[in-house]
Amino acid sequence: MGRPRQHDLDGLLAHARRLWVGDGVDAVTMRALTAASGASNGAIYHAFGSRDGLLARVWAREADTFLAFQREEVERAGDPTAAVLAAALAPARYADRDQDAARLLLATTADRLMTPELDDDGRELLHRLRHDLGTLLAGLADALWGRRDRSAVTMVRYCVVDLPGALLLQGSDLSDPVAHHALEHAVRGIVAQPPPRS
């Protein structure tokens, strides 16, 4: 059986995204995708290799678009602290465009999706996204403290990746002003002093 055409792949990814957003990541199975899309099990396995490959591609498709948006938010910021705040609040602002995509992105990371069952294509896709995010984090750390060492980048990662996921997903709405207030002040507190060196 041949590989599905590109528009078929896009359709499968859209069906998988709906399953993920509607019922959580556990609902995204090959069997559920077959039922939702009408594609054969064989075609789905051929397209994605495994369930892990499917999840990686659904998330990566959203992450690619979001990272471009996040970089634009950072570039518009006036100073290094404002840039980190812009990166941290980017998921909330992105939710104004697509609440479901923002929730999906905050629910997991490329690191968690990098499993032993993932095929080479999925692994390469996630490595590229990790690299792009790492470049952004290192640039923010450099702008803040003139450093790109592990401690500095990790501190920025706490602000841009870990805190938004922890705070923004608590409520039913990513635009919750209390979560935004908490996130902004947590980020300002973290970046106020440079971290100890590794």
Beta strands, then each sheet from edge to edge (+ up, - down):
end
